[in-house]
């Protein structure tokens, strides 16, 4: 008899469930639920473009709708499927996405007095309201706790846990003072399913705690109360209520509660795994192993690698962290990424592309890609910086912004589109260079996510820029698949047959197609990358010295040579 597992994937705008046959990774069914609150699921404030919050009620509704509908689809797809054979549930979410809760772990926004207060909701990963707090955390840590920064790339980010909590204290002291604790949603959602959301009881994710909350066993877990109190009075007291160990996602947080078993039509014997972030579980769903860089390409990107934890690994400046067990038990997880990729393309299409390219978004993307694919590297004479939502890696600076250089009176929208795609590829190469410069060899790149599957131009440009084949995961839903893998492993060998995550990956993952680099294109991109790095370092670092006199001329020379050769 086949056994099945469920992966729950909570993204920025929607959530999905995925039912998987653990014997071969066959994806029986899935269902997507679009969050009803806010704009495309995000609570925003027109007067503050840095604000992005979410309503946790959407997650609860999403669990029920997606699992029930996926079960219906699985039953209609195969007569052998039975809910009695579902052995585990895994959960991935965005992050860092913390929210204030009371002593029972109930979100404060569920209280009548806070129901319309964005500060009492989930502080979504892309909320950058705490950029000043992040800078202050970095400054104080450099002065008195430099070890806190060493494992997270040297700079604390406004996307992360403590900066958001501190800003909550400033923005809405009434919410902060009412809060017993703050929980990452990747910890809270599995706890909901297991029936115990008490913050003192929850098995917290080492993925979230290590990469975003400065958790490390070397200094006893989370940052000490003295450090936090030095940041702001009251944070030290909160630290006393944010305690406990943190665990990899192959650990079980509990079993499905009787309430949720009844609501979903499942057994209380279903194991619920410790949660983790979407990109980390996506890396597992893409078949990550030592020497493999997994790129999860979506609105933003996350780059993930692993290294055995029995080998020495140097700290890598500018990455989002090196954390033992954050991706898979027995390995250091290395995280990097870009704050905007798909979001840049969406911004361009929705705001600047004329109707001559199409009447709707899909038509515009299709026609832009077709036209841009006819161009040679360097032919546009354009160069862009991919910082429309700040820089996550390697500069770690949310106050950086986008740039387009080289446009003339003849510049066309599809040329700009290609330049934006190329900019994200150059940003990806900067990350690869930083990781390899610090002793971590990258043997292959596996890509997953909607952009990897749908945008062949982007994948070919990435191959040409990096001079590496771009492999594509066979699953189009790798975060949910990764979550399903952890759900299976958490159920134990007796139920799943898997001794480890590696064993489960061997049975359930693989790659589909590959884009290979074109040598002539790469030679041109080497020259363009040199220009990109000059702009990157000139606008993004304090240490760069020089001028930009050559940049426009170099772009024109590259363009003219390409046109002559063409």
C-alpha positions, 0 to 999 in steps of 0.5 A: 500500500502506498503512503502519502504525505502533505506539504503546506506551503504558505507564500506571500500572496497565497498558500497551497497544499500538495499530496505526495506519494512518498514511494516515488515523489508522484504529486497526486494533487494540490490546491491553492488558496488566495489570501482574502485580506489586504491587497493580494493577501498583504496589508499595506499602507499607502503612506508607508511603502515599507509596511507589509503585514498579513492576517493570520486568519488567512492561514487558518482558512487556507489550511482547511480549504487547501487540504480538504480540496486536495484530498477531494482531487486525490480521491477522484484521481486514483481509487487506491488513495485513502486518507488513512494512508497519509502519515505526515504533514510538513509546513513551510512559510515566508520569513522572517514573518513574526507576529505578537501573541498572548500567553496561549499563542493566540495572535493579538489581532484576534482581539477586538481592540487590535483587529484593525491594527497592522502592528498586531498582525504578522510582520511579513518578510518584506516589511522594511519599516525597521531599517533604522532598528536593523542598523542600530542592532548591527552597530551595537553588535559590532561594539559588544557582541561581534559573534552575533553577526559573524554567522549572519553575514556581518549585517543585521537586516530589517527583514529579520526578527529582532528589528521588527519586534523593536520597531513594533515597540516604537510603532505600537507600544500598546501592542508590544506591552500586551504581547507575551511573546512573538512567534514566527509563523513557521512555528505557529502554524505547525503548532496550530495543527498539533493543538498547542500554541503555548509559546513556552511549549512550541518546538521552534525552527532552527531555520528561523531562529538561526538565520533571522533571530541570531540564535546559536548554541555557542552563546546559549540560544537567542541574544542575551537579555543584556544586549537586547536591553541595551538596544531598548528598555523592555526587550530584555524582559521579552527575551526571558519569554523567548526561550528554549531550543530550536530544531531541524524540520525533520523533527516532529512537533507533535501529532495532528490534534483531534480538532484538526483531524476532524476538520480535515478528515484525517487521523490523529496519527498524522505526524506534524513536522517542525516548520521552516522557511519556504526557500529552505524546504524548496531546496530540499524539494529540489534535491539539494546536496553538498556542492549544489546551489539551489536557487528558488526564483520567485518574487524574490530569490533565495539561494541555499547550499549545505555543507557537512557539519563535521567540516570546518566552514568559514564565516561568509560576509554578506550572506543571510547566515550559516546555521547548523541544521537549518536546511537538513540535519547534519549539515550547515545551511548557507542562505543568500538571495536577492530581495526582488527578481520577479517583483522587478519584472512585475513592476516594469510590466504593470507600470511602464510597458505600453499596450502595444506589447499586449492588452494584459499582463500575460500578453505583455510578458510573452511579447517582451520575452519574444522580442528580448530573446532576439537581442544579443548580449550587450546589444541594448547598451543598457545596464541596470542595478537589481535593487528595486527592493534593496539588496539582500546579498551581498551588500545587505542594505535595504536603502539601496534602490534600482538604477537603469543606465544607458537609455537613449531616445531609441531605447525600447521596452523589450530592451529594458526588460532584457537589461532588468533580467540581466541585472538579476543574473549579475546579482546572482553571480555576485552571490556565487562569487562571494560564496566560492571566494570563501571556500565553498565550491559550487558544482551545479545550480538547480533552479526551482519556482515559477520563474525557473519553469516559465521563463526560458529567456531568464534561465538562458541568460543566467547560464550565460552570465554565470557560465554554469548549466542551469538545471530545473527541478522536476517539481514545479512546487518544490517548497511544498514538496520539501515540506511533504518530505519533512512530513514523511521523515518526521513520521519515523522510519517505521511509517515512512521507511526513510532513515533520513532526509537524504533517503527521502530525497533520493526517492522523491526528487530529481531534475527535469531540463537544463540550460547550457551556457553559450560560450560567445554570450559568456564572453560578452557578459564577462565584460558587462559584469565588470561594468555591473561590479563597478556600479555595484561597488560604487553605489553600494559600498563605502570603500569604493573609490574612483569615478564612473566616467568610463561606464557609459562609454564602455556600454556603448563600445560593447553595444557597437561591437555586438552590432558590428559582429551581428 
